[in-house]
Amino acid sequence: MDEDATTGNSAAAETFDPELIHAIFKLVWRRRAEKGGGNEVIDVEPAPETSRRNRSTTANASALKVSCELLRIFVTEAIQRSAFIAEAEDGTVIEPTHLERVLPQLLLDF
């Protein structure tokens, strides 16, 4: 049972820090609000006493955890596909051009 607990901890250590992802999300939300990019459709009507300007966008812990896992899987897949291209070209180092070649299909797959 200790091995399972250790494996679980190592998998958790390999993912992105939820606080870092939350900070990135907040930065994007703030920049979007500054630009006036509030053209998003909101399914839930806000309470009458709140306006769009004084509501802040937030993310709960489970949403951050899922976002971290999705980002980890995306980056892992990008590295694996880039390594496959580099290996096909008899290279030992992944170059930015390898990533550029796999990125369009990777984005379509996700």
C-alpha positions in Angstrom: 0.0 0.0 0.0 2.9 2.3 0.6 3.9 1.9 -3.1 0.5 3.1 -4.2 0.7 6.1 -1.9 4.2 6.9 -3.2 3.0 6.6 -6.8 0.1 8.9 -6.1 2.3 11.5 -4.6 4.8 11.4 -7.5 1.9 11.8 -10.0 0.7 14.8 -8.0 4.2 16.3 -8.0 4.4 16.0 -11.8 1.4 18.3 -12.4 1.3 22.0 -12.5 0.9 24.0 -9.3 -2.8 25.0 -9.0 -1.8 28.4 -7.5 0.4 29.1 -10.6 -2.5 28.2 -12.9 -4.9 30.3 -10.9 -2.5 33.3 -11.1 -2.3 32.9 -14.9 -6.1 32.7 -15.1 -6.5 35.8 -13.0 -3.9 37.7 -15.2 -5.8 36.7 -18.3 -9.2 37.7 -16.8 -7.8 41.0 -15.6 -6.4 41.8 -19.0 -9.6 40.8 -20.7 -11.6 43.0 -18.3 -9.2 46.0 -19.0 -9.7 45.6 -22.7 -13.4 45.5 -22.3 -13.6 42.0 -23.6 -16.7 41.2 -21.7 -18.6 39.8 -24.7 -18.8 36.3 -23.2 -22.2 34.7 -22.8 -23.2 34.1 -19.1 -25.8 31.4 -18.5 -26.6 32.5 -15.0 -28.3 35.8 -14.3 -26.5 37.9 -11.7 -28.3 39.2 -8.6 -30.0 42.6 -9.3 -27.7 44.4 -6.9 -24.5 43.3 -8.7 -23.3 44.8 -11.9 -21.0 43.2 -14.5 -18.1 45.5 -13.5 -18.0 44.7 -9.8 -18.3 40.9 -10.1 -15.0 39.1 -10.2 -14.3 35.9 -12.0 -13.2 33.0 -9.8 -12.3 29.4 -10.2 -12.9 26.8 -7.5 -10.3 24.2 -6.4 -11.7 21.3 -8.4 -11.7 23.4 -11.6 -8.1 24.4 -11.0 -7.2 20.8 -10.4 -8.8 19.7 -13.7 -7.2 22.6 -15.5 -3.8 21.6 -14.2 -4.3 18.0 -15.2 -5.4 19.0 -18.7 -2.4 21.3 -19.1 -0.1 18.5 -17.9 -1.5 16.1 -20.5 -1.3 18.7 -23.3 2.3 19.5 -22.6 3.2 15.8 -22.2 1.6 15.0 -25.6 3.3 17.9 -27.2 6.7 16.7 -26.0 6.0 13.1 -27.1 4.9 14.1 -30.6 7.9 16.5 -30.9 10.3 13.8 -29.8 8.8 11.4 -32.4 9.5 14.0 -35.1 13.0 14.6 -33.8 13.7 10.9 -33.7 12.5 10.5 -37.3 15.0 13.1 -38.3 17.8 11.3 -36.4 18.0 14.1 -33.8 18.5 13.7 -30.1 17.2 17.2 -29.2 13.7 18.6 -29.6 14.0 21.8 -31.5 11.3 24.5 -31.7 10.6 23.6 -35.3 9.6 20.1 -34.1 7.0 21.6 -31.8 5.8 24.0 -34.6 5.2 21.0 -36.9 3.1 19.0 -34.3 1.2 22.0 -32.8 -1.6 22.4 -35.4 -2.7 18.8 -35.2 -2.3 18.7 -31.4 -4.6 21.7 -31.1 -7.1 20.0 -33.3 -6.9 16.8 -31.2 -7.5 18.7 -28.0 
